[in-house]
Amino acid sequence: DLSVTYSGGVSLHSVIVEDGAIDITAAGKIRATTVVSSVDKDLNDIALISTGGGILVSDVNSGANNDVVLKAAGAIMEDGDNGTFIIADELHMNAGGAITVDTAVKTVHAATTGPGDISVQDEGGVVLESVVVADGKINVQAGRGITAIFLESKKDSDNNDIRLIANEGQIGLGTVNAGRSGDVFLIAKPVVNVNHQFNPVVMKNLESDDLILSLIHISEP
């Protein structure tokens, strides 16, 4: 394993571990250009923790069976390059500010403690196990389907909407709570499947335009 603690910020230009976990903590900002755990066997996770700043992510690759953990006092942001991703089985993110990431993961856990949106763009299908924004929007777009187990925008504001876009596949809903003032947008091809065993979408009025369904067919499970 590789475990390092930095007293300030750090730029991780190329950190590659052949067979082991990666655990890096910094008091300042972390710039993760290339961080790779090469052997994919569910033990070699990657954890990046900034106790006094944010995290800027390019390529962070733990493989399809290992997890990635990102924790930041500030924001967690992607680099603006559509060709770089976080690759993992489960992605766990906690930030004091906004979260904006490009991913190729199976499951997302994300939470913020301060103002800022949570935005995730995933290459394939993704399970949103728990996504909770303190004061902001939730925007998730996936190349295939989305399963939303628990989504919540905690501050009840007309600006704090939840938007899910599945480019190819269905959207399965568990608990989706935008408050009484926020809106929920569900955009999918070809089907949105609202499974009745799940909890309902919570918003101000299901009969108004606060629930927007586009390019979909609603079917019984």
N, C-alpha and C positions, 0 to 999 in steps of 0.2 A: 504493500500500500504506500501511497504518497500522502503525507499530512504535513502542511506548512501553515504557519501563522505569520502575517506581516503586520508591522506596526503602523504602516501607512497604506497608501493605495498600491495597486500592482497591475501590470499588464502581462497577461498570460499569452504570449505570442505562440508558443507551441509546447503544450504539456501533454505527453503521451505516456501512458502506463501500459506495459505489455499485459500484465495479469495482476490486477489489484484495483483497489478503490482509490479515489482521489478526494481529498478533503482539504480545502483551502479557505482560510479565514483571513480577512484583511480589515484594518481599522478604517481604511478609506475606500475609494472607488475601485472596483474590479473591472478590468477590460479583458474579457475572455474571447480571444481571437480563435484559438484552436485548443480544445481540451478533449482528449480522447481516452476512454478506457477500452482497450483493444479486445480483450477476451470477454465474450458475451455469455455469462453464466449465472446471472441473478445474484451475484455477490459483489460485483465490481461497480458500485454506485459512484456517482459524482456529486459532491456537495460544495457549493460556492457560497460563502457567507460574508457579507459586508456589514460590519457593525456600525459604520459611520458614514456610509455613502451609498451609491447605487451600483448596479451591475449592468454593463453593456455586453451583450451576447452576440457572437457570430456563430462559430461552429462548436457546439458542445454535444459530443456523441458518446453515449454510454451503451449503445447497442439496443437491440429489441427486447432484452430481458432484464437489463439493469435500470435503475432509477436515477433521476436527476433531481437534486434539491437546490433551490435558489432562494436565499434569504437576504434582504437588503433593508437598511434603514431608509434608503431613498427609493428611487424607481428602478424597475427592471425593464430594460429596453433592448430591442433588437437593433441591428446595425443598418437597416434599410436596404440590405442586399437580399433579393428574392431567392438567391442560390444558397443561403446559409440557414441552418436549422438547428434546433434542439432535438436530438434523437434519443428516445428513451422508452421504457415500458411505462412507468409512472413518472409524471412531472409534478413536483410539489413546489409552489412558489408562495412566498410571503413578502410583502413590500410595504414600506411606509408611504410610497407614492404610487404612481401609475405602473401598470404592467402591460407591455406590448411585446409579443414574441411570435416568431414563426417556428412551427413545430412539425415533427413527425413522431407522434407519441400515441400510446393507446389510451391513457387516462390522464386527466388534468385535475389537480387540486390547486386552487389559487385563492388568496385572500389579501386584501389591502387594509391598512389601518388609518390611512389619511386620504385626502382628496385625490382623485385620479381615476381614469377608466381602466378596465381590464379588457385587453384585446388579444385574441388568439387566432392565428391563421394556421390551420393544420392541413398537411398534405393529403391525408387519408380520412378514415373515419375515426371519431374520437368520442370517448366517454367523459362527460363533465361530472365527475364524482361530487365535487363541492367547489363552487365558485361564488365567492362572497365579496362584494365591493362595498367599502365603507361609505363613499360618497362619489358616485360616478356611474358611467354606463358599463354594460357588459356587451361586448361584441365578439361573436365567435363565428368563423367561417371555416368550413371543412370541405375537402375535396370529395368526400363521400358522406356517409350518414353521421348524425349527431344523436347521442343519448344523453339527455340532460337530467341527471339524478337530483341535484339540488343547486339552484341558482337564486341568489338574492342580492338586490340592490338595497342596502340598509337605510339610506337616507331617502325619505319619501319626497321626491321632487319631480316635476314635469320634465326636467332635463335628463333624468337618470333612467333611460330606457334599457331594455334587454333585447338584443337582436341576434337571432340564430339563422345562419344561412348554410344549407347543405347543398352543395353543387350537384351531387349525384347520390341520391339515397333519401332515407326517411329521417324524420326528427321524432324521437321518442321522448315524452315529457314526464318528469317526475314532479317535484315542487319547483315552480318558477314564480318568484315573488318580486314584482317591480313596485310594490306599494300601491297606494290608492291614486297616485298622481303619475307614475311612470307608465310607459306603454311597453307592450311585448310584440315583437315582430318575428314571425316564423316564415321563412322562405325556403322551399324545398322542391326537389325534383326526385321522384315523382309523387311522393306521398308524405303526409304528416300523420303519424299514428298516435292518437291521444289515448293511451292505455288507461282504462278506467280503474285499474287497481292502483294507479299512482294518485298522488294528491293533485288537486286542480291547479290551474294557473291562477295566481292571485294578482289582481289589478283592480282599477277603479270601476270598470263597467264592461262586462263581457258583451253587452249588447251594443256598445258604441264602437267607434273606430279605434279603440285602444288595443284591441287584439287584431293584428293585421296579418292575414294569411295570403301568400302569393305563390303562384305557380304550383299549386298543390291539389291533391285530391284527399279529402278526409275520409278515412275508412275505419270501420270497427276492427278491433284486434282479433 
